Each structure stands twice: as C-alpha cells, then as structure tokens.
Amino acid sequence: MPEPAMLTRPIPSTGEAMPVIGLGTWPVFDVGADRASRAPLREVIETLVTGGGTMIDTSPMYGRSEGVTGDLITEQGLRDKVFLATKVWISGRERGIEQMRRSAALLKSPVIDLMQIHNLVDWRTQLTTMHAMKANGQLRYNGITHYTTGSLAELAHILEAEDGIDFVQCGYSLATREAETRLLPVCAARGVAVIVNQPLEHGTLFRMVRGKKLPDWAGEFDCTSWSALFLKYLLADPAVTVLIPATNKPAHMADNLKAGCGRLPDARQREQIRRLWDSL
C-alpha cells in the first residue's frame, strides 16, 4: 500500500498549500564541506522531499547552515521541490539588504520563498525593506520570528498593528503551550501562517517518556510513535501551518513525517494528551 499523502494547510495570504511537516536546520546543518558530515544531511533532505515535505528553515545565525542547505539542494536538483525560508538578523537598512543578498547567494536562489526577521532584530527597518523586496519579486513571502515565551506578546502586538506579514514563527510544544492562548488566536484572526519551531524541545520531550509505552488510544488518530503524538498534538490546532523539527538523522526525519499523515486528535483527544503529559 502507498504511504498516505502529507496533510497540507493553506498559507492564508495566498491560499498556497503548505505541507505541515518541514525541516529546521539549527544547529545540525552547521557542518563542514567533507562528505562524511554532509551525507546524512543529504539523506534527511531527500527523505523530507520524498515524504511530501517542502519547507527548509535556516538563518545567517546558524553558522554554515545556509551554505550547506544551498549546496545540498543544488546538488540534488531539488530547488523546485522545496520551500526555502531564511532570516535577516542584523540592524540597519543597508546591512540588512547586504545580509539578505548573501543569504540568496548561499542558498543559490535569487528568489527566496520566505524571508523572516530573526528574533525581531530591528524589525521595523527590515520589514520596510522586505515589503519592497517582495514587491520586486525577490521574496515570495515575509515574516517575523522569535523562540521565547516572553516574546509572544510582542509578536501578537506586531501582527495586530502591521499589515502585510505573511508568516510568524514561534516556539510551541506540548511542554510549552503558552502560544495557544497568547499568539495563535491573533494569527487566526489576522490570517497569518504559523511556523512552529522547537516542537520537540531539542529532545527533552523524549526524555520525559523514555521507557513508557505509547498509549493504545493514540491509534485513534493514526499515531504510532511518541514523535507523532507530540507533533500531531500541535497540528490539531488549525492555526498552525507547518512544524519544523530539526534533525540530522534520516530515520528521525521519516518518523517526524508520519505526524503529517492520517487523522489528527480532536478536542477530546487533545485534552487526553495534555492530561497524559501533565501527569508525567
């Protein structure tokens, strides 16, 4: 039997379909040029694309990750099959333009699918530039990002005050659920796509369930692993567009992709998952 197709969510500003599982690159794509270091990353990207995922998220902040991503995508001839998201992480208009041009060069992509303002650094300046670049066809989408719980209120305020922001990226996991009340409702109301970073808390979630059996009721929403349970919980919120767990292990990429297929938990099942987690 063929594998079930990856679920997609529409990007609110355009309706373009976005597969719900993508790939983060921090810090695992910050490697050298040697074949041994890059071989598993090449396989991770191949696994992502074969499994129906498209988004690869990176940043100038992530060391050599942009260049490694660009090299591997080009070597495999996959540019037209991936959605490249990167960030600007600097103050000042001219320095921002220079950094975004360098990112495009490293990614070997004159048009970037999504440019984001990393951790809101000089966001007013960079957003003005990004609006102009989008109008000129250099960017397809723009967005703002942060990863801390303390930033959620500011992200929400910016989305409420500013028009023309396509995406927001935030930290959200079963262990860190503040985004559910402090940001996601604003995104739904304003028509902003949501990228979730740190959905597995850098492995912390797995340490909490080590040695524990996956509950039988997880099968009610086509869940066969703890990774799928953690990720399906997040995807069950309709405001979430795509999750970007980072990995350099092809087997983990394949497991993460399974969360984007089949049924998602309903409201009762989400509460069941919350109770399970809070009891650990």
N, C-alpha and C positions, 0 to 999 in steps of 0.2 A: 504494500500500500504506500502511495506517496505521502510525504510529510504534509501536514496541514499548512495552509498558507499563513504567513505572518499577518497579524492584525495591523490595520493602519488607522491613523487619526488624521482628519483634515487640518492643515495649517489654517487657522481662522481667517487670516488676512487675504488668502488666495483660494482656499479650498484644495490646494495640492495635497495629495495623500502622502503621509509620513509613516513608514513602518515604525512600530512602537519600541523596538529594541535597537539601540545603536551601540557605539563603542567610545569610551573615554580613553585618553592616551596618557594621562598623568598618573604616576611618573614612569610608567612602564615602557613608553616609546622613547625615552631619553637614553639611547644606546649608541654605540659606535657604528662604524661602517663595516665591520667584519661580518662575514656571512653567518657565523655561529650565533651572533647576537640578534641578527635580523630574521633568521629563518623562522623562529616561532611567531614573530610578529606578522610576517608574510602570510603564514598559515591562519593566523587569527583574522586578518582582513579577508582572506579567501573564504573562511568559514562564515564570517558576517554576511558577505555578499551572497554566497550560495544559499544561506538560510533566509534570505529575504530582507536583511537589514541594509540600511544605506548610510545613516549618519555616523561620521567620524569627527569627534570634537577634540581640538587641540588648542595651543596657545603659545605665544612667544615666551611665556613664563615657564613652559615645560621643557626647558633645555633644548635638546636637539630634536624634540618630537615633531615639530612641523616639517623639518627637512627629511626625517625618516619616513613620515607619512607620505610626503610628496614623492620620494624616491620609490617607495613600495607600490603606491597606486600607479605610478607611471610604468614601472617595470612589468606590472601585471595587466596593464591596459584597462584599468578599471575606472578611469575618471568619470565616464558617463554613467557608471553604476553606483556612485557614492555621492553623498551629500556632505560636502566639506564645510565644517564650522570651525572658525578660529576666533581670535580675540585681539583687541588692541589694549595694551597695558602700559600706558605712558601718559605723561602730561604734556600739553601744548599741541597746537594745531599742526604745525609743520612736522614735529616729531611723530605725531600720530599718523600723518599721511605717510611719512617715511617708513614707519614700522609696518603699516598695512601693505605697502608696496613690497617690502621684504617678505612678509608672510606669503603674499601671492607668488613671489618668485620661488620661495622654498617649497611651497605646495605645488609648484609648476602648474598654476591655474590662474590665468588672467582674470577670470571671474570667480569670486568666492561666493559660495551658496549662502553662507551666514557669517556676518561679522558681528562680534559681541564686544561690549565694553567690559573688560575683565575687572571684576570686583569694584565696579563703579568708579574707577580711577578717571578723574577729570571728565565725568560723563557728559556734562553739558557741551563742552568743546567737541568731544569726539562724536557725539550724536549729531551735531550740526554737520560735521564732515561726512558722516556716514549717510545722512539723508541725501547729500549732494552726490556721493559716490553711487548710491542706489539709483538715483535719477539718471545718472550717466551710464548705467549698465555694468558698473564694476562690481556691484554687490547685488545679490538677489533678495536678501533679507537682512534685517539688522536686529540687534537685541542687547539686553543688559544682563549681567550675571553677578552673583555672589554665592558664597557657600555657607555662611554662618547663619545661625538662627537669629542673631541680633540684627542682621541686615534685612530681614523680611519686611519690616515696617517701611523701610526706605524704598525697597523695591516696589512695594504696593503703592506708596505715595507717588513715585515717579510714573508708574503706569496710569494712575488716576489723573495725573496732571499733563502728561505728554501724549500727543497723538503720533501715529506712525511707527510705533515699536511693534515688531512682529513676534519676537520671542523674549522670554525671560528664562534664565537658568538659575536654579536654586538647589540647595541641599534638602533632601527629603528621604526618609526611610521609615521603616516600621518602628525603629527605636527613637526617631527624631521626627515627630509628627506635627510640629507647630505650623508648617506650611499649609496644612489642611484648613486651618481657620484664619491664618494671618495673610496668606497670599493667593491661594488657589481660587477663592471666590472672586477676587478682584480680576484675576486673569480670565475667568469665565465671563464675567460681566463686560470686560473691555475687549474681548476677542483676541487674546494674546496666547500664543502657543507656549507650552511649558516643557522645558528640558529639565530632567531631574539628574543631578549629579550626586555622587556618594550614596546610591541606593542600597548598597550592601555594606556601607560604613567601613570600607577597607578591610573587610573580612571579620569585623567584630561580631556581626550577627551570627556567623557560622560558629564562632567560639562559644556563643551562648547556647547553641543547640547540639554541640558535639556529644555524640553518644546517644542522642534522643531519637526516637522513631518518629518519622513523619506521620501525623495523624491520618487515620483512614479517611476521614471526611474531606481531606484535601483532594481526593479523587473526584469529588463532586464538581470541581472546576478544573478538571484535567491537569492536575498538579502532581508531579511525580518526584520532586526534589525540594529541598529547603530553599535553594536559589529561586526556583519558580514560585514558591509560596511568597517569599519576600518581595519579589518583583510584581507578581500578579496583584498583590495587595495594593501596590501603588497604582498600577494600571487601571484598577477598578474605579478610580476617581476619574470621571470623564474630562476633567480639566487638564489632566496630564496628557501630553502629546508623545513624548519619547523619553526613555530611560537610557543613560549612557554609562553603565558599569565599565570600569577599566579592567583590562586583563591582558596578560601576555601569554596566556595558556589557551591553546585552541579548544581543549576539552571544556574549559570553563566558558568560553565563548559559545560553544554549541549548547551547553546547559542553559546559559542565560537566554538564548534564542527561544528555547521551549516555552518560556514565560509569555512570549508574544503570540502563542498559538492556542487555539481552543477557547474554552469558556473562561470567564473572569468571575471572581467572587461577587455575589450580590450583597446587599446591605447586611443581611443576617450573617452571611459567611465572613464578611469583613469584621464584624463585631466579634465573631468567634475567633478570628485570627488575632485581634487586639487582646482579647482575654487570655489567649494562649501565651502571647508574648509577655504580657504584664505579669503573668504567673511565674515566669522563669526566674 
